[in-house]
Each structure stands twice: as C-alpha cells, then as structure tokens.
C-alpha cells in the first residue's frame, strides 16, 4: 500500500480509516473471502476505496476491482499497488467486457441495496462465473437493519428481507450457503497449541443458555454456486477481531470518562452542600 490521502467519508462507501463496528463488519467479509480467493481469478464488484481488493490480492491469482466512480478508481490505483491487482472504471450492471465463464470468484459486498436492478446484477455475476465458480454477496437484513432500528439509510435504494434475498439467489444459482453477520460481544475460548477441532457456540437469555447463536443478523452474507459441490468445506462459524480490541478499548474509554464526570459532579454537590447552597434543581 502506498501513501495516499484518504477519501472524504460520506457514508456511501466504507473507508479503512473508519474505526470500530463498521471496521469489524467490512474487514470481516473480506477476511472471510481471502481463502475462497486463494489462487483464483477474482472480481471485486463495486470495490469502492480498494482496501478489500488489495487484501484479496494477497491470496488470489488476480483481482480486478471495478467501480463506477472515476475518482474512487483513481484513488485506489494510487493507494494500492500490487502485481496481482488492477482497478477498472465500470458499472457492475454491465459486465459485457468480461468473458462468459471466465472467473472463479465474484465478491460483491454491500452493493445490492444500492441498486434496484437486483436480478440484472446477479444474472451478470452468474454469466461471468465458471461452472464451479462462487459468488460471495452481502446485504443488510431489512427487518433488523431498518425496521427494528427505525432508521433509513439515505444511500440504500432497495433493501431485502431474508426470504426476498433467498428468492433472488434461487433465481440465479442452484445452491447457496447463507450466513448471518452482526457485531456482538462474545467470550472466546480458543486452543493455545494451534490445533483445530469442532466449533461450539452458546447464547444466554436470562437464566437459560442455548446452544448456537440466537442473535438476529444485521447482514446476510451468501456464498452462491452453480453446483452444490462447490460449497464443500465452508466453515460453520467465522470470527473476526483486531489486535487492539478497538471496540472494547473505546467502550472502556467512554466508561472511564463517564465515571470521572460522575465523580466530579459528586464532588461539586458535596462542596455546594458544605457551603449551604442547593446542590440541584
């Protein structure tokens, strides 16, 4: 990665300078894709700032990132220079310049909801993928992302509920594996000897503890294939963290500041009482 001035953050595209929850969500998807990209010809459709395509280039045979914004592509070319990486200006709804059945993996994260032409998008992805190729696509769950929060993302054109998303996938791909994604707090137990084994997960609700993860996903991430055997070997669970534990570090910083403010307010109240003055409204 070369030195380049970060693009101004508008909320439409993620930038690697944006920290905490948004960083976890976006970096995790690309980290998940890295193994799927190993030794393969990869398209990052609507690659945005370019950080994710650059990450995939570490394992892929070749990564092509396309985005319709010329200033974004110019930035990506300056910032991310790698022999197995190129950036092209283009529209994800028009992949006519890419040969049929020429790609092993298409990655398209947080693109679907920015467009109305969902079937056209997935039809184009299916055309350029080889018979054993994979599509890795993510989109927010409308129920959790919008309905439950009451917030509307001004950059989103058409969000989907889970059943709508799966119906869309089924019109273009024979098989898919659907994952839920959300930043949550977990306690992790992991082997320190580097060994592998089965994965378990638990969710607590009051005095009950259930097997599995019972949290509503904020995003859906789907691995789609033209043939079912292409999905073999996918993990049941994928975890992501940063070495600095930035989310918890920020949480503890805010708590410390709140506690310090509370102690200061308590001291002021004591002084007001000692002076015989009212200590509140």
Backbone torsions as a table, in degrees:
resi	resn	phi	psi	omega
1	UNK	NA	130.7	179.1
2	UNK	-97.2	165.9	178.1
3	UNK	-70.1	131.7	177.4
4	UNK	-154.8	144.0	178.1
5	UNK	-68.4	126.9	-179.7
6	UNK	-59.0	145.7	175.0
7	UNK	-69.9	148.7	175.2
8	UNK	-64.2	135.3	-177.1
9	UNK	-86.0	120.5	-179.5
10	UNK	-107.2	-11.5	-175.2
11	UNK	96.0	-13.0	-179.6
12	UNK	-79.6	-37.9	179.2
13	UNK	-125.0	144.3	175.5
14	UNK	-77.1	141.7	174.1
15	UNK	-120.0	144.3	-175.9
16	UNK	-66.4	-9.9	175.7
17	UNK	-79.5	-14.5	-179.0
18	UNK	-78.9	126.0	-171.3
19	UNK	-94.8	-177.2	167.7
20	UNK	59.5	-130.2	-168.8
21	UNK	-55.6	-46.4	-178.2
22	UNK	-63.7	-36.5	177.5
23	UNK	-63.4	-46.2	179.6
24	UNK	-57.9	-46.5	-177.3
25	UNK	-60.8	-48.9	-173.2
26	UNK	-75.9	-44.8	-179.8
27	UNK	-65.8	-34.0	-179.6
28	UNK	-62.6	-41.6	-178.8
29	UNK	-61.4	-44.7	179.9
30	UNK	-70.8	-35.9	176.3
31	UNK	-62.4	-40.0	176.7
32	UNK	-61.5	-36.5	-176.9
33	UNK	-76.1	-18.5	-173.0
34	UNK	-59.1	-42.5	-179.1
35	UNK	-71.1	-36.7	176.3
36	UNK	-64.4	-27.3	-178.0
37	UNK	-85.5	-7.9	-171.9
38	UNK	-57.8	119.8	177.0
39	UNK	70.2	13.8	-172.7
40	UNK	-113.1	162.4	172.4
41	UNK	-85.9	119.9	-168.4
42	UNK	-124.7	139.8	170.8
43	UNK	-114.3	124.5	171.7
44	UNK	-100.5	99.1	-173.7
45	UNK	-84.5	122.4	-171.4
46	UNK	64.3	60.4	-172.8
47	UNK	-72.1	-15.5	178.5
48	UNK	62.0	-135.8	-172.8
49	UNK	-61.5	-25.4	173.4
50	UNK	106.5	-8.2	-176.7
51	UNK	-61.3	-37.8	-176.7
52	UNK	-71.6	-42.0	177.1
53	UNK	-61.7	-38.5	178.0
54	UNK	-64.6	-36.5	177.6
55	UNK	-66.6	-42.5	179.4
56	UNK	-65.1	-30.8	-178.9
57	UNK	-64.4	-16.5	178.1
58	UNK	-67.7	-26.5	-178.1
59	UNK	-117.3	-24.2	-173.0
60	UNK	-78.1	160.7	171.7
61	UNK	-72.0	-39.6	178.2
62	UNK	-160.8	136.5	177.4
63	UNK	-122.6	129.5	173.3
64	UNK	-113.8	121.0	175.8
65	UNK	-103.6	128.3	177.6
66	UNK	-122.2	144.6	176.1
67	UNK	-153.9	148.7	-175.0
68	UNK	-83.4	-11.4	-177.6
69	UNK	-89.3	112.7	-176.1
70	UNK	-61.4	-35.7	-179.4
71	UNK	-68.5	-30.0	178.3
72	UNK	-72.5	-43.6	178.2
73	UNK	-63.8	-41.6	178.1
74	UNK	-61.2	-41.1	177.6
75	UNK	-63.7	-46.1	-178.5
76	UNK	-61.3	-39.4	179.5
77	UNK	-64.9	-34.6	179.1
78	UNK	-74.2	-40.0	-170.4
79	UNK	-84.5	-35.3	-173.0
80	UNK	-119.2	106.2	-179.1
81	UNK	-118.1	118.9	-177.0
82	UNK	-151.7	141.7	-177.6
83	UNK	-63.9	-19.6	-179.5
84	UNK	-110.5	31.1	-175.7
85	UNK	-142.0	134.4	173.8
86	UNK	-142.8	152.9	179.5
87	UNK	-123.2	132.8	-178.7
88	UNK	-128.0	142.5	173.0
89	UNK	-78.4	128.1	-178.8
90	UNK	-175.5	165.1	-179.1
91	UNK	-101.8	127.2	-178.8
92	UNK	-65.3	-17.0	177.6
93	UNK	-84.4	-3.8	178.6
94	UNK	-135.7	91.6	-179.9
95	UNK	-103.4	27.5	-175.2
96	UNK	-62.9	-21.7	179.6
97	UNK	-77.8	-9.6	-179.4
98	UNK	-100.6	131.0	-177.2
99	UNK	-64.1	148.8	175.8
100	UNK	-64.0	137.7	177.6
101	UNK	51.2	49.1	-178.4
102	UNK	-113.6	-7.5	-174.8
103	UNK	-117.1	148.7	177.4
104	UNK	-91.5	-31.1	-175.3
105	UNK	-148.0	131.0	170.4
106	UNK	-115.1	128.2	177.8
107	UNK	-113.2	130.5	178.7
108	UNK	-145.4	96.3	-175.9
109	UNK	-101.8	128.8	175.6
110	UNK	53.0	44.1	176.9
111	UNK	-109.4	-41.3	-171.9
112	UNK	-52.3	-46.6	-174.5
113	UNK	-70.6	-13.0	178.5
114	UNK	-86.5	-2.3	-175.9
115	UNK	-127.5	157.5	174.0
116	UNK	-97.5	-24.0	-173.1
117	UNK	-90.6	66.9	-174.6
118	UNK	-65.4	-44.4	-178.6
119	UNK	-66.3	-37.8	177.5
120	UNK	-63.1	-40.1	179.8
121	UNK	-63.0	-51.1	-177.0
122	UNK	-70.4	-30.4	175.9
123	UNK	-63.3	-40.3	177.8
124	UNK	-66.0	-40.5	177.6
125	UNK	-63.1	-44.7	-178.8
126	UNK	-63.0	-35.8	-178.6
127	UNK	-65.1	-43.0	-173.8
128	UNK	-81.5	-10.7	-179.3
129	UNK	-83.4	142.3	173.4
130	UNK	-65.5	163.4	-179.9
131	UNK	-55.1	-31.7	178.4
132	UNK	-103.9	16.4	-179.2
133	UNK	-77.2	167.9	-177.1
134	UNK	-128.2	146.5	169.6
135	UNK	-112.8	129.6	174.8
136	UNK	-115.3	112.0	-171.6
137	UNK	-133.3	141.0	178.5
138	UNK	-130.4	154.8	178.5
139	UNK	-162.3	149.7	178.6
140	UNK	-68.7	148.6	173.8
141	UNK	-81.9	117.1	-173.4
142	UNK	-59.7	-36.1	-178.0
143	UNK	-62.2	-48.2	-176.3
144	UNK	-82.0	-41.5	-173.3
145	UNK	-72.3	-38.6	-173.1
146	UNK	-115.9	-52.6	-174.7
147	UNK	-61.5	-47.4	-175.9
148	UNK	-75.8	-30.0	-179.7
149	UNK	-86.4	-24.4	-176.8
150	UNK	74.0	11.8	-178.5
151	UNK	-106.8	144.3	178.9
152	UNK	-113.7	125.8	175.6
153	UNK	-81.5	118.2	-175.1
154	UNK	-67.4	-15.0	-178.5
155	UNK	-90.6	-7.3	-176.7
156	UNK	-93.2	132.3	-179.6
157	UNK	-94.8	-42.5	-175.9
158	UNK	-152.8	105.9	176.8
159	UNK	-92.3	160.0	-175.9
160	UNK	-126.6	143.8	167.0
161	UNK	-77.6	164.1	-176.5
162	UNK	-55.3	-46.5	-176.9
163	UNK	-64.8	-33.0	177.2
164	UNK	-69.8	-40.3	179.3
165	UNK	-63.5	-45.6	-178.9
166	UNK	-68.4	-35.0	175.9
167	UNK	-63.4	-39.4	176.7
168	UNK	-62.9	-47.2	179.5
169	UNK	-59.9	-41.1	-177.1
170	UNK	-66.6	-21.3	178.6
171	UNK	-77.9	-12.9	-173.7
172	UNK	-129.1	-15.6	-177.6
173	UNK	-135.4	144.6	-177.7
174	UNK	-71.9	-36.8	-175.8
175	UNK	-140.8	154.5	173.5
176	UNK	-155.6	154.6	173.4
177	UNK	-115.7	121.1	-175.3
178	UNK	-102.0	129.1	176.4
179	UNK	-114.8	150.3	169.7
180	UNK	-101.9	146.3	178.5
181	UNK	-133.9	136.2	174.6
182	UNK	-163.9	143.3	174.8
183	UNK	-79.7	116.5	-180.0
184	UNK	-134.4	167.1	176.5
185	UNK	-92.3	127.1	178.2
186	UNK	-130.6	152.4	164.6
187	UNK	-98.9	125.4	-177.1
188	UNK	-105.8	136.8	167.6
189	UNK	-114.6	124.0	-179.7
190	UNK	-137.9	148.5	179.9
191	UNK	-68.0	129.2	-179.7
192	UNK	-89.0	-4.2	178.2
193	UNK	-93.1	3.9	177.6
194	UNK	81.8	3.3	-179.1
195	UNK	-76.1	168.1	179.3
196	UNK	-117.1	171.5	179.8
197	UNK	173.6	-169.8	-179.0
198	UNK	-67.2	153.3	179.4
199	UNK	-107.9	135.5	175.0
200	UNK	-124.1	155.7	178.2
201	UNK	-145.0	149.8	-178.8
202	UNK	-138.8	149.9	176.1
203	UNK	-131.4	131.4	178.5
204	UNK	-100.4	140.0	174.5
205	UNK	-139.7	102.3	-175.8
206	UNK	66.2	-123.0	179.5
207	UNK	-93.3	0.0	-178.9
208	UNK	-98.7	147.4	173.5
209	UNK	-126.4	126.3	-177.3
210	UNK	-112.3	148.9	171.0
211	UNK	-75.9	140.5	179.9
212	UNK	94.3	173.0	179.1
213	UNK	-98.6	120.9	-174.9
214	UNK	-107.6	12.0	-179.4
215	UNK	-81.1	139.6	176.9
216	UNK	-67.6	131.9	179.3
217	UNK	-71.5	144.7	172.3
218	UNK	-86.4	-30.4	-179.9
219	UNK	-131.7	152.7	169.6
220	UNK	-107.6	134.4	177.1
221	UNK	-123.4	121.8	-175.7
222	UNK	-119.4	136.1	169.9
223	UNK	-104.3	117.1	-172.0
224	UNK	-115.0	144.0	-176.9
225	UNK	-140.7	151.1	173.2
226	UNK	-77.2	-25.1	179.5
227	UNK	-129.4	138.0	-174.5
228	UNK	-60.6	-35.2	-176.5
229	UNK	-65.7	-17.5	179.3
230	UNK	-68.6	-16.5	-179.4
231	UNK	-89.6	-1.3	-178.2
232	UNK	-62.9	140.5	175.0
233	UNK	88.9	0.8	178.4
234	UNK	-70.8	145.2	-179.1
235	UNK	-73.2	155.4	174.5
236	UNK	-82.1	-26.8	-176.1
237	UNK	-145.1	140.1	177.2
238	UNK	-132.9	129.2	-179.5
239	UNK	-114.6	153.3	-179.7
240	UNK	-143.4	138.3	174.9
241	UNK	-151.0	165.5	172.5
242	UNK	-112.6	152.6	-175.3
243	UNK	-59.6	-36.3	-177.4
244	UNK	-77.5	-8.6	-175.5
245	UNK	49.7	54.6	-169.0
246	UNK	-62.5	-36.5	-179.5
247	UNK	-65.2	-47.8	179.6
248	UNK	-69.1	-34.6	177.6
249	UNK	-61.8	-42.1	178.1
250	UNK	-67.0	-41.8	178.3
251	UNK	-58.6	-47.9	-178.4
252	UNK	-67.5	-33.6	176.4
253	UNK	-63.0	-45.6	179.6
254	UNK	-63.8	-42.5	178.9
255	UNK	-61.9	-43.8	178.6
256	UNK	-60.5	-41.8	179.3
257	UNK	-65.7	-39.8	178.2
258	UNK	-65.6	-41.9	178.7
259	UNK	-65.0	-40.2	178.1
260	UNK	-63.9	-39.7	177.4
261	UNK	-64.6	-40.5	178.7
262	UNK	-64.2	-41.7	178.5
263	UNK	-64.4	-40.1	179.1
264	UNK	-64.6	-42.8	178.6
265	UNK	-63.1	-39.5	178.5
266	UNK	-63.2	-41.5	178.5
267	UNK	-62.8	-41.9	178.7
268	UNK	-63.7	-40.9	178.9
269	UNK	-63.0	-41.6	178.9
270	UNK	-62.5	-39.8	178.9
271	UNK	-66.4	-39.1	178.0
272	UNK	-64.7	-41.1	178.0
273	UNK	-63.8	-42.4	-179.1
274	UNK	-63.9	-29.0	179.2
275	UNK	-89.0	1.3	-179.7
276	UNK	74.6	23.0	-179.2
277	UNK	-105.3	154.0	176.8
278	UNK	-63.8	140.2	-176.4
279	UNK	-102.6	13.9	179.2
280	UNK	-174.9	176.0	-179.4
281	UNK	-68.6	NA	NA
